[in-house]
Amino acid sequence: MQLPAATRAVISLAEFIDTAWGPLLVAAALIAIGRWLVITRSPRGARAAETFTRSLASLAAAEIPRGDAIELAAAAARVRPTTAAMPARRGPMTTAALQALSYEPKAASVLLVAIAECHRDRGRGGLSTTQWLIGPVAIGVVGLFVGFIVIALFMPLFSLVNALS
């Protein structure tokens, strides 16, 4: 009598995990997923952008030259000046902030403070998105794992009952 495919898969998975490579691959996968979540869903980037933009607003109001203001704001936000000087969709210097710097200092300051508020709201939303995402995904993964194990355990019993009757 041959074991069902699900049971054979669980046995081969257990043999694989029993070797040294299994835990290493599982740990590498968990690290990769965690890193992806931190990079894409972390509010840290939004906080750095908020700090950078608020500092830039203060420096613009003080009429500091544009290049010096960007360097000082980058230092305050702990980002590289080269990264801060280039406008990017997800970075401290957005196109809107760069455009705001082209106005007179008082207007630039008001616009930059408004942009900093947007970054703060994005950071708060990023944290709630991460919390919203992790819960259902974890429940789904655990449910699939438990369901697979249950099916793998009961398939031999069904085969045995069918063979006996």
C-alpha positions as CSV (number, residue, x, y, z in Angstrom):
1,M,0.0,0.0,0.0
2,Q,1.4,3.4,-1.0
3,L,1.1,6.5,1.1
4,P,-0.9,9.5,-0.3
5,A,0.9,12.3,-1.9
6,A,0.2,14.8,0.9
7,T,1.7,12.4,3.5
8,R,4.7,11.7,1.3
9,A,5.2,15.5,1.0
10,V,5.1,16.0,4.8
11,I,7.5,13.2,5.3
12,S,10.0,14.5,2.7
13,L,9.6,18.0,4.2
14,A,10.4,16.7,7.7
15,E,13.5,14.9,6.3
16,F,14.6,18.1,4.6
17,I,14.1,20.2,7.7
18,D,16.0,17.5,9.7
19,T,19.1,18.3,7.7
20,A,21.1,21.5,8.3
21,W,19.8,23.2,5.2
22,G,16.2,23.3,6.2
23,P,16.4,25.7,9.1
24,L,18.8,27.9,7.3
25,L,16.5,28.2,4.3
26,V,13.5,28.8,6.5
27,A,15.4,31.5,8.5
28,A,16.6,33.1,5.3
29,A,13.0,33.2,3.9
30,L,11.8,34.8,7.2
31,I,14.5,37.3,7.2
32,A,13.8,38.2,3.6
33,I,10.1,38.7,4.2
34,G,10.8,40.7,7.4
35,R,13.2,42.9,5.5
36,W,10.7,43.5,2.7
37,L,8.1,44.5,5.3
38,V,10.5,46.9,7.0
39,I,11.6,48.5,3.8
40,T,8.2,48.9,2.2
41,R,5.9,49.4,5.2
42,S,8.1,51.1,7.8
43,P,7.2,54.6,9.0
44,R,10.9,55.3,9.4
45,G,11.3,56.7,5.9
46,A,8.3,58.9,6.3
47,R,9.7,60.1,9.7
48,A,13.0,61.0,8.0
49,A,11.2,62.8,5.2
50,E,9.2,64.7,7.8
51,T,12.3,65.7,9.8
52,F,14.1,66.7,6.6
53,T,11.2,68.8,5.3
54,R,10.5,70.5,8.6
55,S,14.2,71.4,8.9
56,L,14.3,72.6,5.4
57,A,11.2,74.8,6.1
58,S,13.0,76.4,9.1
59,L,16.2,76.9,7.1
60,A,14.2,78.4,4.2
61,A,12.4,80.8,6.5
62,A,15.9,81.8,7.8
63,E,16.9,82.5,4.2
64,I,19.8,80.0,4.3
65,P,21.1,79.3,0.7
66,R,19.5,76.4,-0.9
67,G,22.5,74.0,-1.1
68,D,23.5,74.7,2.5
69,A,19.9,74.3,3.7
70,I,19.6,70.9,2.0
71,E,22.9,69.7,3.6
72,L,21.9,70.9,7.0
73,A,18.4,69.3,6.7
74,A,19.9,66.1,5.5
75,A,22.2,66.0,8.6
76,A,19.2,66.7,10.8
77,A,17.2,63.8,9.3
78,R,20.3,61.5,9.2
79,V,20.2,60.9,5.5
80,R,23.0,61.3,2.9
81,P,23.2,64.7,1.4
82,T,23.4,63.1,-2.1
83,T,20.1,61.2,-1.4
84,A,18.5,64.3,0.0
85,A,19.4,66.5,-3.0
86,M,17.8,64.3,-5.6
87,P,14.0,64.4,-5.9
88,A,12.4,60.9,-5.5
89,R,9.0,59.5,-5.0
90,R,9.9,57.9,-1.7
91,G,12.6,59.9,-0.2
92,P,13.3,63.0,1.9
93,M,13.4,65.4,-1.1
94,T,10.1,65.1,-3.0
95,T,9.4,67.0,-6.2
96,A,6.9,69.1,-4.3
97,A,9.5,70.1,-1.7
98,L,12.0,70.9,-4.5
99,Q,9.3,73.0,-6.2
100,A,8.5,74.8,-2.9
101,L,12.1,75.9,-2.6
102,S,11.7,77.9,-5.7
103,Y,9.3,80.3,-4.0
104,E,10.2,83.2,-1.8
105,P,11.5,82.1,1.7
106,K,8.3,82.7,3.7
107,A,6.0,81.0,1.1
108,A,8.5,78.1,0.8
109,S,8.5,77.7,4.6
110,V,4.7,77.4,4.7
111,L,4.6,75.0,1.8
112,L,7.4,72.8,3.3
113,V,5.6,72.6,6.7
114,A,2.5,71.4,4.8
115,I,4.5,68.8,3.0
116,A,6.1,67.7,6.3
117,E,2.5,67.2,7.7
118,C,1.8,65.0,4.7
119,H,4.9,62.9,5.4
120,R,3.8,62.6,9.1
121,D,0.4,61.4,8.0
122,R,2.0,58.9,5.6
123,G,4.2,57.6,8.4
124,R,1.1,57.0,10.6
125,G,-0.7,55.3,7.8
126,G,2.3,53.1,7.1
127,L,2.3,51.7,10.6
128,S,-1.4,50.9,10.5
129,T,-1.0,49.3,7.1
130,T,1.8,47.0,8.4
131,Q,-0.4,46.1,11.4
132,W,-3.3,45.5,9.1
133,L,-1.2,43.3,6.7
134,I,0.6,41.1,9.2
135,G,-2.4,39.8,11.1
136,P,-4.5,38.3,8.3
137,V,-1.4,36.9,6.5
138,A,-0.1,35.2,9.6
139,I,-3.5,33.7,10.3
140,G,-3.8,32.5,6.7
141,V,-0.3,30.9,6.7
142,V,-0.9,29.2,10.0
143,G,-4.3,27.9,8.9
144,L,-2.8,26.5,5.6
145,F,0.0,24.8,7.5
146,V,-2.4,23.3,10.1
147,G,-4.8,22.2,7.3
148,F,-2.0,20.6,5.3
149,I,-0.8,18.7,8.4
150,V,-4.3,17.5,9.2
151,I,-4.9,16.3,5.7
152,A,-1.5,14.6,5.6
153,L,-2.4,12.8,8.9
154,F,-5.9,11.7,7.9
155,M,-5.2,10.6,4.3
156,P,-3.5,7.3,5.4
157,L,-6.5,6.6,7.7
158,F,-8.9,7.0,4.8
159,S,-6.7,4.8,2.6
160,L,-6.6,2.2,5.3
161,V,-10.4,2.3,5.7
162,N,-10.9,2.0,2.0
163,A,-8.5,-1.0,1.8
164,L,-10.2,-2.8,4.7
165,S,-13.8,-2.4,3.3
